Amino acid sequence: MSATTKFPDILGTDWNCIAEPPLPKKDCPNYDYPGPELDNTTGEWLCRKCFRVLGNQNSTDDEIHDDDVIDDENAEEVEIAYVAEGEKNTDFSPEKTKRVNINREIQKIIAIINNTDQEFAMSLSNNQYHIADTIIRLMDKNVEGFQIGGRYRPRIIAVNSHLLKRLPYTAAMKVLKITNKTVNPKKVLLDNLYRTDIDNPMDRAISDIGKQLGVNDKIISLAIEEYGKQPRTNKEPKILAQAGAWLYLYAKKSNFKLTKKDFSKIPNLSRDALNRAIASYKDLPQS
């Protein structure tokens, strides 16, 4: 039987995407190149798109682990490296290290609370890049409650609670083994720092996508400003796809190099949805 992935020695011969929901082959990076990335510290193979743990460097096909194999939540600083097409890269930035660890903890939280608070789990999944970006930014500024050295889990819950405008259900807090007093002060701080009137979902999505793709702040700010002047309707219902399409078109108009292929790096954004959103914006009458 032929392998379903170009990496059978890592993922086994019968690989299926383990994202929730599973991505089509064209969007999952583990069927074809670039493939998984290796954490040299733990020996674990990670999905470079959703940061789930796919297996261990020393595993055989029968020992491939699912996303329950995740480092202890207190492990914050590890060196990450990956192997791609025979080339090893150990020059990962501290920010990338933090982002990988935060996203891995988010996946762990989602798995724990999905049955007790599905709405909160879905919000975590949809906002994972924004959550990581917020935590890293506050850590870099040494904001109280977000200083380097603390656990990621209460911070993740606090940021998502701010976005969702509520704490997790009591049952979810219980299975996560965290208390209101460890989360609520952080949420209150975030509520005060980021008021609802400037926390527009479309603005946030444009900003998140732009930062992840390395778009400079000026282009991101101008794209948000332009959209705010006259919000456009779009036949594609997903905010993430609308934001990606708007940023793509604005970057193109501003002569900033951004290709559709670049957007494959964005978790939960499919190529089809992006193309539909782009086409819908193009069909609108030009002002």
C-alpha positions as CSV (number, residue, x, y, z in Angstrom):
1,M,0.0,0.0,0.0
2,S,1.4,3.4,-1.0
3,A,1.7,6.1,1.8
4,T,-0.8,8.9,2.0
5,T,2.0,11.3,3.0
6,K,5.5,12.1,1.9
7,F,6.6,11.5,5.5
8,P,5.6,7.9,6.3
9,D,8.6,7.5,8.6
10,I,7.3,10.3,10.8
11,L,3.5,10.0,10.4
12,G,2.9,6.4,9.4
13,T,1.7,5.1,6.0
14,D,-2.0,5.9,6.6
15,W,-1.9,9.6,7.6
16,N,-5.1,11.7,8.1
17,C,-5.1,15.3,9.2
18,I,-5.8,15.6,12.9
19,A,-7.0,19.3,12.9
20,E,-10.5,20.0,14.1
21,P,-12.1,19.9,11.6
22,P,-9.6,18.0,9.4
23,L,-8.1,20.1,6.6
24,P,-8.2,19.0,3.0
25,K,-4.9,17.7,1.6
26,K,-4.1,20.9,-0.3
27,D,-4.3,22.9,3.0
28,C,-2.6,20.5,5.5
29,P,1.2,20.8,5.3
30,N,1.8,17.2,6.4
31,Y,0.7,15.4,3.2
32,D,3.3,17.1,1.1
33,Y,6.2,19.5,1.6
34,P,7.1,21.4,3.8
35,G,5.8,18.7,6.3
36,P,6.2,18.5,10.1
37,E,8.8,20.5,12.0
38,L,11.0,19.0,14.7
39,D,11.3,20.2,18.3
40,N,14.9,19.3,19.0
41,T,14.4,19.7,22.7
42,T,11.6,17.3,23.2
43,G,12.1,15.2,20.0
44,E,8.5,15.8,19.0
45,W,7.2,16.4,15.5
46,L,4.8,19.4,15.3
47,C,2.4,20.5,12.6
48,R,3.7,23.8,11.4
49,K,0.1,25.1,10.9
50,C,-1.8,24.1,14.0
51,F,1.2,23.2,16.3
52,R,-0.4,19.8,17.3
53,V,2.1,17.1,18.3
54,L,2.2,14.5,15.5
55,G,4.7,12.0,17.0
56,N,8.1,11.5,18.5
57,Q,11.4,11.5,16.6
58,N,12.1,8.0,17.8
59,S,8.6,6.6,17.2
60,T,7.8,3.8,14.8
61,D,4.6,3.7,12.7
62,D,2.8,1.9,15.5
63,E,3.9,4.5,18.1
64,I,2.6,7.7,16.6
65,H,1.0,9.9,19.2
66,D,-2.1,12.1,18.9
67,D,-2.4,15.6,20.3
68,D,-2.6,14.4,23.9
69,V,1.2,14.2,23.9
70,I,2.0,17.8,24.9
71,D,4.6,19.3,27.1
72,D,3.7,20.2,30.7
73,E,2.0,23.6,30.7
74,N,4.8,25.1,32.8
75,A,7.4,24.5,30.1
76,E,7.7,28.0,28.6
77,E,11.1,28.4,27.1
78,V,12.3,25.7,24.7
79,E,14.5,25.8,21.6
80,I,12.5,24.9,18.5
81,A,14.1,23.6,15.3
82,Y,12.7,21.8,12.3
83,V,14.0,19.6,9.5
84,A,12.7,20.3,6.0
85,E,13.9,18.6,2.9
86,G,17.1,17.6,4.6
87,E,18.0,21.0,5.9
88,K,18.0,21.8,9.6
89,N,17.2,25.2,10.9
90,T,18.0,26.0,14.6
91,D,17.7,29.7,14.3
92,F,14.2,30.1,15.7
93,S,13.5,33.4,17.4
94,P,12.3,33.7,21.1
95,E,9.0,34.9,19.8
96,K,8.5,31.8,17.6
97,T,9.4,29.6,20.6
98,K,6.7,31.3,22.7
99,R,4.2,31.2,19.9
100,V,4.6,27.5,19.4
101,N,4.3,26.8,23.1
102,I,1.2,29.0,23.5
103,N,-0.5,27.4,20.5
104,R,0.3,23.9,21.8
105,E,-1.3,24.8,25.1
106,I,-4.3,26.2,23.4
107,Q,-4.8,22.8,21.6
108,K,-4.5,21.0,24.9
109,I,-7.2,23.3,26.5
110,I,-9.5,22.8,23.5
111,A,-9.3,19.0,23.9
112,I,-10.0,19.2,27.7
113,I,-13.0,21.5,27.6
114,N,-14.6,20.8,24.2
115,N,-17.3,18.6,25.8
116,T,-18.0,21.0,28.7
117,D,-17.8,24.4,27.0
118,Q,-17.9,24.0,23.3
119,E,-18.4,27.8,22.6
120,F,-15.3,28.7,24.6
121,A,-13.3,25.9,22.8
122,M,-14.5,27.1,19.4
123,S,-13.5,30.7,20.3
124,L,-10.0,29.4,21.3
125,S,-9.6,27.7,18.0
126,N,-10.8,30.7,15.9
127,N,-8.7,33.2,17.8
128,Q,-5.5,31.2,18.5
129,Y,-3.2,33.5,16.6
130,H,-4.6,36.7,18.2
131,I,-4.4,35.1,21.7
132,A,-0.8,34.2,21.2
133,D,0.0,37.6,19.8
134,T,-1.7,39.4,22.7
135,I,0.1,37.3,25.3
136,I,3.5,37.8,23.7
137,R,3.0,41.5,23.4
138,L,2.0,41.9,27.1
139,M,4.9,39.7,28.1
140,D,7.3,41.8,26.2
141,K,5.9,44.9,27.9
142,N,6.2,43.1,31.3
143,V,2.5,43.9,32.1
144,E,1.3,42.8,35.5
145,G,-0.1,39.3,35.3
146,F,1.8,38.6,32.1
147,Q,5.4,38.7,33.2
148,I,7.9,36.1,31.9
149,G,7.8,33.1,34.1
150,G,4.1,32.5,34.7
151,R,1.9,29.8,33.3
152,Y,0.4,30.1,29.9
153,R,-2.9,28.5,30.7
154,P,-4.5,31.3,32.9
155,R,-3.3,33.8,30.4
156,I,-4.9,32.0,27.5
157,I,-8.1,31.7,29.3
158,A,-8.1,35.4,30.3
159,V,-7.5,36.6,26.8
160,N,-10.2,34.3,25.3
161,S,-12.6,35.4,28.1
162,H,-12.0,39.0,27.2
163,L,-12.7,38.2,23.5
164,L,-15.8,36.1,24.3
165,K,-16.9,38.5,27.1
166,R,-17.3,35.7,29.7
167,L,-15.3,33.2,31.7
168,P,-15.5,29.5,30.9
169,Y,-18.3,27.6,32.5
170,T,-17.7,26.4,36.1
171,A,-17.4,22.8,34.9
172,A,-14.7,23.8,32.3
173,M,-12.8,25.7,34.9
174,K,-12.8,22.7,37.1
175,V,-11.4,20.3,34.5
176,L,-8.8,22.9,33.6
177,K,-7.8,23.0,37.3
178,I,-7.8,26.8,37.4
179,T,-9.7,29.3,39.6
180,N,-11.5,32.5,38.9
181,K,-9.0,34.4,41.0
182,T,-6.1,33.4,38.7
183,V,-8.0,34.4,35.6
184,N,-10.4,37.3,36.4
185,P,-7.8,39.9,37.3
186,K,-6.1,39.3,34.0
187,K,-9.5,39.6,32.1
188,V,-10.3,42.8,33.9
189,L,-7.0,44.2,32.9
190,L,-7.6,43.3,29.3
191,D,-11.1,44.7,29.4
192,N,-9.6,48.0,30.5
193,L,-6.7,48.0,28.0
194,Y,-8.8,47.0,25.0
195,R,-12.2,48.5,25.0
196,T,-15.1,46.8,23.1
197,D,-15.5,49.7,20.7
198,I,-12.0,49.2,19.2
199,D,-12.1,45.4,19.4
200,N,-13.8,45.0,16.1
201,P,-13.6,41.3,14.8
202,M,-12.8,42.4,11.2
203,D,-10.1,44.8,12.3
204,R,-8.6,42.2,14.7
205,A,-8.6,39.6,12.0
206,I,-6.9,41.8,9.4
207,S,-4.2,42.8,12.1
208,D,-3.7,39.1,13.1
209,I,-3.3,37.9,9.6
210,G,-1.0,40.7,8.6
211,K,1.3,40.2,11.6
212,Q,1.5,36.5,10.9
213,L,2.5,37.1,7.3
214,G,5.0,39.7,8.1
215,V,3.1,42.6,6.6
216,N,4.4,45.9,7.9
217,D,2.4,47.9,10.4
218,K,1.7,50.8,8.0
219,I,0.0,48.5,5.4
220,I,-2.0,46.8,8.1
221,S,-3.2,50.1,9.7
222,L,-4.1,51.6,6.3
223,A,-6.0,48.4,5.2
224,I,-8.0,48.6,8.5
225,E,-8.6,52.3,8.0
226,E,-9.7,51.9,4.4
227,Y,-12.1,49.1,5.4
228,G,-13.5,51.2,8.3
229,K,-14.4,54.1,6.0
230,Q,-16.9,52.0,4.1
231,P,-17.4,48.4,5.3
232,R,-18.0,46.1,2.3
233,T,-20.5,43.2,2.2
234,N,-19.1,39.8,1.2
235,K,-20.8,36.6,0.1
236,E,-18.2,34.5,2.0
237,P,-19.5,34.3,5.6
238,K,-16.2,33.6,7.4
239,I,-14.7,36.7,8.9
240,L,-11.2,35.2,8.6
241,A,-11.6,34.7,4.9
242,Q,-13.0,38.2,4.4
243,A,-10.1,39.8,6.4
244,G,-7.5,37.8,4.4
245,A,-9.1,38.8,1.1
246,W,-9.3,42.4,2.1
247,L,-5.7,42.5,3.2
248,Y,-4.6,40.7,0.0
249,L,-6.4,43.2,-2.3
250,Y,-5.2,46.2,-0.3
251,A,-1.6,44.9,-0.3
252,K,-1.8,44.4,-4.1
253,K,-3.1,47.9,-4.5
254,S,-0.2,49.2,-2.4
255,N,2.4,47.2,-4.3
256,F,3.2,45.2,-1.2
257,K,4.2,41.7,-2.3
258,L,1.7,39.2,-0.8
259,T,0.6,36.1,-2.7
260,K,-2.3,33.8,-2.2
261,K,0.1,31.0,-1.4
262,D,1.3,33.0,1.7
263,F,-2.2,32.6,3.2
264,S,-1.7,28.9,3.5
265,K,0.2,29.7,6.7
266,I,-2.9,31.0,8.4
267,P,-4.7,28.3,10.6
268,N,-8.3,27.7,9.8
269,L,-8.2,29.7,6.5
270,S,-8.9,27.5,3.5
271,R,-7.8,28.5,0.0
272,D,-11.4,28.1,-1.3
273,A,-12.8,30.4,1.3
274,L,-10.1,33.0,0.6
275,N,-10.8,32.8,-3.2
276,R,-14.5,33.2,-2.7
277,A,-14.0,36.3,-0.5
278,I,-11.6,37.8,-3.0
279,A,-14.0,37.2,-5.9
280,S,-16.9,38.7,-3.9
281,Y,-15.0,41.9,-3.1
282,K,-14.0,42.2,-6.8
283,D,-17.6,41.9,-7.8
284,L,-18.6,45.0,-5.7
285,P,-19.0,48.3,-7.5
286,Q,-15.9,50.4,-7.3
287,S,-16.3,53.7,-5.3
